[in-house]
Amino acid sequence: MTKMMARLEDGVVVNLIQTSNGTKQTDTLLDIPEGQQASIGGNIVNGVFYSAQPHPSWTRGETGWLPPVPKPELADTWDEDAQAWIILPEPPPGDTVE
């Protein structure tokens, strides 16, 4: 049986490793708990893995990163300079998006 582990340097995930159950957790090699995901550039706080901060203005919440302005349902992307969500116009009927 295999498990996923994260290698940390200065508290930041620098590598993800698929390993056997015989691999021991250390200060720099941590088990990734079932149901959690770790990513390169992310970190761990109180036993919870977080992805890398998506934008400088976002803050860490209990379950992930939070934008300074709640995301509207139709928003597509965050504009860090404007500190606002962008809603892209829908293409005219018949146009295809590739």
N, CA, C and O atoms as a GROMACS GRO file, in nm:
protein
  392
    1MET      N    1   0.085  -0.119   0.000
    1MET     CA    2   0.000   0.000   0.000
    1MET      C    3   0.089   0.124   0.000
    1MET      O    4   0.193   0.127   0.066
    2THR      N    5   0.048   0.226  -0.074
    2THR     CA    6   0.127   0.348  -0.082
    2THR      C    7   0.056   0.462  -0.010
    2THR      O    8  -0.064   0.456   0.016
    3LYS      N    9   0.133   0.565   0.020
    3LYS     CA   10   0.077   0.685   0.081
    3LYS      C   11   0.150   0.804   0.023
    3LYS      O   12   0.259   0.791  -0.034
    4MET      N   13   0.090   0.920   0.036
    4MET     CA   14   0.152   1.043  -0.012
    4MET      C   15   0.213   1.118   0.105
    4MET      O   16   0.158   1.125   0.215
    5MET      N   17   0.331   1.173   0.078
    5MET     CA   18   0.402   1.252   0.178
    5MET      C   19   0.449   1.380   0.114
    5MET      O   20   0.468   1.388  -0.007
    6ALA      N   21   0.469   1.481   0.197
    6ALA     CA   22   0.517   1.610   0.150
    6ALA      C   23   0.652   1.638   0.214
    6ALA      O   24   0.668   1.625   0.336
    7ARG      N   25   0.748   1.676   0.132
    7ARG     CA   26   0.879   1.718   0.184
    7ARG      C   27   0.875   1.869   0.203
    7ARG      O   28   0.840   1.943   0.111
    8LEU      N   29   0.912   1.914   0.322
    8LEU     CA   30   0.907   2.056   0.357
    8LEU      C   31   1.046   2.114   0.374
    8LEU      O   32   1.138   2.047   0.422
    9GLU      N   33   1.062   2.238   0.334
    9GLU     CA   34   1.181   2.318   0.363
    9GLU      C   35   1.132   2.452   0.414
    9GLU      O   36   1.058   2.521   0.345
   10ASP      N   37   1.172   2.488   0.534
   10ASP     CA   38   1.128   2.614   0.597
   10ASP      C   39   0.976   2.625   0.599
   10ASP      O   40   0.922   2.735   0.583
   11GLY      N   41   0.907   2.512   0.619
   11GLY     CA   42   0.762   2.511   0.630
   11GLY      C   43   0.687   2.515   0.498
   11GLY      O   44   0.564   2.521   0.498
   12VAL      N   45   0.758   2.511   0.386
   12VAL     CA   46   0.696   2.517   0.254
   12VAL      C   47   0.713   2.382   0.185
   12VAL      O   48   0.820   2.322   0.191
   13VAL      N   49   0.606   2.335   0.119
   13VAL     CA   50   0.611   2.208   0.046
   13VAL      C   51   0.700   2.226  -0.077
   13VAL      O   52   0.673   2.310  -0.162
   14VAL      N   53   0.807   2.146  -0.085
   14VAL     CA   54   0.899   2.154  -0.199
   14VAL      C   55   0.893   2.030  -0.287
   14VAL      O   56   0.945   2.031  -0.398
   15ASN      N   57   0.831   1.922  -0.238
   15ASN     CA   58   0.822   1.799  -0.315
   15ASN      C   59   0.708   1.714  -0.261
   15ASN      O   60   0.680   1.716  -0.141
   16LEU      N   61   0.643   1.640  -0.350
   16LEU     CA   62   0.540   1.545  -0.311
   16LEU      C   63   0.592   1.407  -0.348
   16LEU      O   64   0.645   1.387  -0.457
   17ILE      N   65   0.576   1.312  -0.258
   17ILE     CA   66   0.635   1.180  -0.275
   17ILE      C   67   0.531   1.072  -0.251
   17ILE      O   68   0.460   1.075  -0.150
   18GLN      N   69   0.521   0.978  -0.344
   18GLN     CA   70   0.438   0.860  -0.324
   18GLN      C   71   0.532   0.753  -0.270
   18GLN      O   72   0.633   0.722  -0.332
   19THR      N   73   0.498   0.697  -0.156
   19THR     CA   74   0.591   0.608  -0.088
   19THR      C   75   0.519   0.489  -0.027
   19THR      O   76   0.396   0.483  -0.028
   20SER      N   77   0.595   0.396   0.025
   20SER     CA   78   0.537   0.279   0.089
   20SER      C   79   0.506   0.309   0.235
   20SER      O   80   0.553   0.408   0.290
   21ASN      N   81   0.426   0.223   0.296
   21ASN     CA   82   0.391   0.242   0.438
   21ASN      C   83   0.512   0.238   0.528
   21ASN      O   84   0.506   0.286   0.642
   22GLY      N   85   0.625   0.182   0.480
   22GLY     CA   86   0.743   0.172   0.565
   22GLY      C   87   0.818   0.302   0.583
   22GLY      O   88   0.907   0.310   0.667
   23THR      N   89   0.784   0.405   0.505
   23THR     CA   90   0.852   0.533   0.516
   23THR      C   91   0.804   0.607   0.640
   23THR      O   92   0.683   0.621   0.662
   24LYS      N   93   0.899   0.652   0.720
   24LYS     CA   94   0.865   0.719   0.846
   24LYS      C   95   0.850   0.870   0.828
   24LYS      O   96   0.924   0.932   0.751
   25GLN      N   97   0.755   0.925   0.898
   25GLN     CA   98   0.737   1.069   0.901
   25GLN      C   99   0.851   1.131   0.981
   25GLN      O  100   0.891   1.077   1.084
   26THR      N  101   0.902   1.245   0.933
   26THR     CA  102   1.007   1.318   1.004
   26THR      C  103   0.966   1.464   1.012
   26THR      O  104   0.855   1.500   0.973
   27ASP      N  105   1.057   1.550   1.062
   27ASP     CA  106   1.027   1.694   1.068
   27ASP      C  107   1.013   1.755   0.929
   27ASP      O  108   0.942   1.854   0.912
   28THR      N  109   1.080   1.696   0.829
   28THR     CA  110   1.075   1.754   0.694
   28THR      C  111   0.999   1.667   0.595
   28THR      O  112   0.981   1.707   0.480
   29LEU      N  113   0.953   1.550   0.637
   29LEU     CA  114   0.876   1.461   0.550
   29LEU      C  115   0.748   1.422   0.625
   29LEU      O  116   0.753   1.342   0.718
   30LEU      N  117   0.636   1.480   0.583
   30LEU     CA  118   0.509   1.462   0.656
   30LEU      C  119   0.409   1.381   0.576
   30LEU      O  120   0.400   1.395   0.454
   31ASP      N  121   0.335   1.296   0.645
   31ASP     CA  122   0.222   1.226   0.583
   31ASP      C  123   0.118   1.330   0.543
   31ASP      O  124   0.094   1.426   0.616
   32ILE      N  125   0.056   1.309   0.427
   32ILE     CA  126  -0.056   1.392   0.387
   32ILE      C  127  -0.182   1.316   0.428
   32ILE      O  128  -0.210   1.210   0.373
   33PRO      N  129  -0.257   1.368   0.524
   33PRO     CA  130  -0.375   1.296   0.572
   33PRO      C  131  -0.476   1.269   0.461
   33PRO      O  132  -0.490   1.348   0.368
   34GLU      N  133  -0.545   1.157   0.472
   34GLU     CA  134  -0.647   1.122   0.374
   34GLU      C  135  -0.750   1.235   0.368
   34GLU      O  136  -0.792   1.286   0.472
   35GLY      N  137  -0.789   1.272   0.249
   35GLY     CA  138  -0.886   1.379   0.230
   35GLY      C  139  -0.823   1.516   0.214
   35GLY      O  140  -0.892   1.611   0.177
   36GLN      N  141  -0.692   1.528   0.240
   36GLN     CA  142  -0.624   1.655   0.219
   36GLN      C  143  -0.536   1.645   0.095
   36GLN      O  144  -0.497   1.537   0.054
   37GLN      N  145  -0.507   1.761   0.037
   37GLN     CA  146  -0.416   1.768  -0.076
   37GLN      C  147  -0.308   1.868  -0.044
   37GLN      O  148  -0.334   1.974   0.015
   38ALA      N  149  -0.187   1.836  -0.082
   38ALA     CA  150  -0.075   1.928  -0.066
   38ALA      C  151  -0.028   1.967  -0.206
   38ALA      O  152  -0.046   1.891  -0.301
   39SER      N  153   0.031   2.084  -0.217
   39SER     CA  154   0.083   2.127  -0.347
   39SER      C  155   0.217   2.198  -0.327
   39SER      O  156   0.244   2.257  -0.223
   40ILE      N  157   0.300   2.189  -0.430
   40ILE     CA  158   0.430   2.255  -0.427
   40ILE      C  159   0.407   2.404  -0.403
   40ILE      O  160   0.322   2.465  -0.468
   41GLY      N  161   0.482   2.461  -0.310
   41GLY     CA  162   0.468   2.603  -0.277
   41GLY      C  163   0.368   2.628  -0.166
   41GLY      O  164   0.363   2.738  -0.111
   42GLY      N  165   0.290   2.527  -0.132
   42GLY     CA  166   0.195   2.540  -0.022
   42GLY      C  167   0.264   2.520   0.112
   42GLY      O  168   0.386   2.503   0.119
   43ASN      N  169   0.186   2.521   0.218
   43ASN     CA  170   0.243   2.499   0.350
   43ASN      C  171   0.143   2.426   0.438
   43ASN      O  172   0.034   2.390   0.394
   44ILE      N  173   0.182   2.404   0.562
   44ILE     CA  174   0.096   2.333   0.656
   44ILE      C  175   0.081   2.419   0.781
   44ILE      O  176   0.180   2.472   0.833
   45VAL      N  177  -0.042   2.434   0.828
   45VAL     CA  178  -0.072   2.512   0.948
   45VAL      C  179  -0.164   2.428   1.034
   45VAL      O  180  -0.271   2.388   0.990
   46ASN      N  181  -0.123   2.402   1.157
   46ASN     CA  182  -0.202   2.324   1.252
   46ASN      C  183  -0.249   2.191   1.192
   46ASN      O  184  -0.363   2.149   1.212
   47GLY      N  185  -0.160   2.127   1.118
   47GLY     CA  186  -0.190   1.996   1.061
   47GLY      C  187  -0.273   1.997   0.935
   47GLY      O  188  -0.311   1.890   0.885
   48VAL      N  189  -0.302   2.116   0.880
   48VAL     CA  190  -0.381   2.126   0.758
   48VAL      C  191  -0.292   2.181   0.646
   48VAL      O  192  -0.226   2.284   0.662
   49PHE      N  193  -0.290   2.109   0.531
   49PHE     CA  194  -0.214   2.155   0.416
   49PHE      C  195  -0.293   2.260   0.339
   49PHE      O  196  -0.413   2.246   0.319
   50TYR      N  197  -0.223   2.364   0.297
   50TYR     CA  198  -0.281   2.472   0.216
   50TYR      C  199  -0.201   2.486   0.088
   50TYR      O  200  -0.080   2.465   0.087
   51SER      N  201  -0.270   2.520  -0.021
   51SER     CA  202  -0.201   2.549  -0.146
   51SER      C  203  -0.126   2.681  -0.130
   51SER      O  204  -0.143   2.752  -0.030
   52ALA      N  205  -0.044   2.713  -0.228
   52ALA     CA  206   0.026   2.841  -0.226
   52ALA      C  207  -0.076   2.954  -0.233
   52ALA      O  208  -0.182   2.938  -0.295
   53GLN      N  209  -0.046   3.066  -0.171
   53GLN     CA  210  -0.138   3.181  -0.171
   53GLN      C  211  -0.162   3.226  -0.314
   53GLN      O  212  -0.066   3.261  -0.384
   54PRO      N  213  -0.288   3.228  -0.360
   54PRO     CA  214  -0.316   3.260  -0.501
   54PRO      C  215  -0.290   3.406  -0.537
   54PRO      O  216  -0.250   3.436  -0.649
   55HIS      N  217  -0.313   3.498  -0.443
   55HIS     CA  218  -0.294   3.642  -0.466
   55HIS      C  219  -0.252   3.705  -0.333
   55HIS      O  220  -0.294   3.658  -0.228
   56PRO      N  221  -0.170   3.810  -0.336
   56PRO     CA  222  -0.123   3.872  -0.212
   56PRO      C  223  -0.234   3.921  -0.120
   56PRO      O  224  -0.216   3.923   0.002
   57SER      N  225  -0.348   3.961  -0.175
   57SER     CA  226  -0.455   4.018  -0.093
   57SER      C  227  -0.541   3.911  -0.025
   57SER      O  228  -0.621   3.944   0.063
   58TRP      N  229  -0.527   3.786  -0.064
   58TRP     CA  230  -0.610   3.680  -0.007
   58TRP      C  231  -0.556   3.637   0.129
   58TRP      O  232  -0.435   3.638   0.152
   59THR      N  233  -0.646   3.598   0.218
   59THR     CA  234  -0.608   3.554   0.352
   59THR      C  235  -0.647   3.408   0.371
   59THR      O  236  -0.737   3.356   0.304
   60ARG      N  237  -0.579   3.343   0.462
   60ARG     CA  238  -0.605   3.201   0.487
   60ARG      C  239  -0.723   3.186   0.582
   60ARG      O  240  -0.724   3.243   0.691
   61GLY      N  241  -0.822   3.108   0.540
   61GLY     CA  242  -0.937   3.076   0.625
   61GLY      C  243  -0.919   2.935   0.681
   61GLY      O  244  -0.813   2.875   0.664
   62GLU      N  245  -1.019   2.884   0.746
   62GLU     CA  246  -1.010   2.750   0.806
   62GLU      C  247  -0.997   2.639   0.703
   62GLU      O  248  -0.937   2.536   0.731
   63THR      N  249  -1.053   2.660   0.584
   63THR     CA  250  -1.052   2.553   0.485
   63THR      C  251  -0.981   2.591   0.355
   63THR      O  252  -0.975   2.509   0.263
   64GLY      N  253  -0.930   2.710   0.344
   64GLY     CA  254  -0.861   2.750   0.221
   64GLY      C  255  -0.840   2.900   0.217
   64GLY      O  256  -0.859   2.969   0.317
   65TRP      N  257  -0.801   2.950   0.100
   65TRP     CA  258  -0.774   3.092   0.082
   65TRP      C  259  -0.902   3.168   0.053
   65TRP      O  260  -0.989   3.121  -0.021
   66LEU      N  261  -0.913   3.287   0.112
   66LEU     CA  262  -1.033   3.369   0.099
   66LEU      C  263  -0.999   3.501   0.031
   66LEU      O  264  -0.905   3.569   0.072
   67PRO      N  265  -1.075   3.539  -0.072
   67PRO     CA  266  -1.053   3.669  -0.137
   67PRO      C  267  -1.106   3.780  -0.048
   67PRO      O  268  -1.191   3.756   0.038
   68PRO      N  269  -1.056   3.904  -0.067
   68PRO     CA  270  -1.105   4.015   0.014
   68PRO      C  271  -1.249   4.053  -0.019
   68PRO      O  272  -1.316   4.119   0.060
   69VAL      N  273  -1.296   4.012  -0.136
   69VAL     CA  274  -1.434   4.037  -0.180
   69VAL      C  275  -1.496   3.902  -0.216
   69VAL      O  276  -1.438   3.829  -0.296
   70PRO      N  277  -1.612   3.867  -0.159
   70PRO     CA  278  -1.673   3.738  -0.193
   70PRO      C  279  -1.695   3.724  -0.344
   70PRO      O  280  -1.727   3.821  -0.412
   71LYS      N  281  -1.678   3.603  -0.394
   71LYS     CA  282  -1.690   3.577  -0.538
   71LYS      C  283  -1.837   3.572  -0.579
   71LYS      O  284  -1.914   3.492  -0.525
   72PRO      N  285  -1.876   3.658  -0.675
   72PRO     CA  286  -2.012   3.648  -0.729
   72PRO      C  287  -2.028   3.518  -0.808
   72PRO      O  288  -1.930   3.462  -0.856
   73GLU      N  289  -2.149   3.472  -0.821
   73GLU     CA  290  -2.175   3.344  -0.888
   73GLU      C  291  -2.121   3.340  -1.030
   73GLU      O  292  -2.071   3.237  -1.074
   74LEU      N  293  -2.130   3.450  -1.104
   74LEU     CA  294  -2.089   3.452  -1.244
   74LEU      C  295  -1.944   3.495  -1.267
   74LEU      O  296  -1.899   3.503  -1.382
   75ALA      N  297  -1.870   3.522  -1.161
   75ALA     CA  298  -1.733   3.570  -1.175
   75ALA      C  299  -1.643   3.461  -1.232
   75ALA      O  300  -1.660   3.342  -1.204
   76ASP      N  301  -1.546   3.505  -1.313
   76ASP     CA  302  -1.454   3.412  -1.376
   76ASP      C  303  -1.315   3.416  -1.315
   76ASP      O  304  -1.252   3.311  -1.298
   77THR      N  305  -1.266   3.534  -1.283
   77THR     CA  306  -1.128   3.544  -1.235
   77THR      C  307  -1.113   3.666  -1.145
   77THR      O  308  -1.195   3.758  -1.147
   78TRP      N  309  -1.007   3.665  -1.066
   78TRP     CA  310  -0.979   3.774  -0.972
   78TRP      C  311  -0.876   3.868  -1.035
   78TRP      O  312  -0.776   3.823  -1.089
   79ASP      N  313  -0.902   4.000  -1.027
   79ASP     CA  314  -0.808   4.102  -1.073
   79ASP      C  315  -0.744   4.164  -0.949
   79ASP      O  316  -0.807   4.243  -0.878
   80GLU      N  317  -0.619   4.128  -0.924
   80GLU     CA  318  -0.550   4.174  -0.803
   80GLU      C  319  -0.533   4.325  -0.803
   80GLU      O  320  -0.548   4.388  -0.698
   81ASP      N  321  -0.502   4.385  -0.919
   81ASP     CA  322  -0.481   4.531  -0.923
   81ASP      C  323  -0.609   4.607  -0.891
   81ASP      O  324  -0.606   4.707  -0.818
   82ALA      N  325  -0.720   4.562  -0.945
   82ALA     CA  326  -0.849   4.629  -0.922
   82ALA      C  327  -0.917   4.583  -0.793
   82ALA      O  328  -1.014   4.644  -0.749
   83GLN      N  329  -0.864   4.475  -0.733
   83GLN     CA  330  -0.926   4.417  -0.614
   83GLN      C  331  -1.073   4.388  -0.640
   83GLN      O  332  -1.160   4.421  -0.560
   84ALA      N  333  -1.099   4.324  -0.755
   84ALA     CA  334  -1.237   4.295  -0.795
   84ALA      C  335  -1.242   4.168  -0.879
   84ALA      O  336  -1.143   4.127  -0.939
   85TRP      N  337  -1.359   4.108  -0.881
   85TRP     CA  338  -1.383   3.991  -0.965
   85TRP      C  339  -1.419   4.038  -1.105
   85TRP      O  340  -1.481   4.142  -1.122
   86ILE      N  341  -1.379   3.960  -1.204
   86ILE     CA  342  -1.408   3.990  -1.344
   86ILE      C  343  -1.511   3.889  -1.395
   86ILE      O  344  -1.496   3.768  -1.376
   87ILE      N  345  -1.614   3.941  -1.458
   87ILE     CA  346  -1.715   3.856  -1.522
   87ILE      C  347  -1.696   3.876  -1.672
   87ILE      O  348  -1.723   3.983  -1.725
   88LEU      N  349  -1.651   3.771  -1.740
   88LEU     CA  350  -1.627   3.780  -1.883
   88LEU      C  351  -1.759   3.772  -1.957
   88LEU      O  352  -1.847   3.695  -1.918
   89PRO      N  353  -1.773   3.851  -2.067
   89PRO     CA  354  -1.897   3.845  -2.142
   89PRO      C  355  -1.909   3.710  -2.213
   89PRO      O  356  -1.809   3.649  -2.252
   90GLU      N  357  -2.033   3.665  -2.230
   90GLU     CA  358  -2.055   3.539  -2.301
   90GLU      C  359  -2.037   3.565  -2.450
   90GLU      O  360  -2.075   3.671  -2.500
   91PRO      N  361  -1.979   3.467  -2.523
   91PRO     CA  362  -1.963   3.487  -2.668
   91PRO      C  363  -2.099   3.490  -2.735
   91PRO      O  364  -2.195   3.429  -2.687
   92PRO      N  365  -2.107   3.559  -2.848
   92PRO     CA  366  -2.236   3.562  -2.922
   92PRO      C  367  -2.275   3.421  -2.964
   92PRO      O  368  -2.189   3.335  -2.982
   93PRO      N  369  -2.406   3.397  -2.979
   93PRO     CA  370  -2.452   3.264  -3.022
   93PRO      C  371  -2.386   3.222  -3.153
   93PRO      O  372  -2.369   3.302  -3.245
   94GLY      N  373  -2.348   3.097  -3.160
   94GLY     CA  374  -2.285   3.045  -3.281
   94GLY      C  375  -2.133   3.051  -3.278
   94GLY      O  376  -2.068   2.977  -3.352
   95ASP      N  377  -2.074   3.138  -3.194
   95ASP     CA  378  -1.929   3.142  -3.181
   95ASP      C  379  -1.883   3.023  -3.099
   95ASP      O  380  -1.951   2.982  -3.004
   96THR      N  381  -1.772   2.968  -3.135
   96THR     CA  382  -1.717   2.858  -3.058
   96THR      C  383  -1.592   2.904  -2.985
   96THR      O  384  -1.516   2.987  -3.036
   97VAL      N  385  -1.573   2.852  -2.869
   97VAL     CA  386  -1.456   2.883  -2.789
   97VAL      C  387  -1.361   2.766  -2.799
   97VAL      O  388  -1.399   2.652  -2.772
   98GLU      N  389  -1.236   2.794  -2.837
   98GLU     CA  390  -1.139   2.685  -2.850
   98GLU      C  391  -1.036   2.696  -2.743
   98GLU      O  392  -0.945   2.614  -2.737
   0.00000   0.00000   0.00000
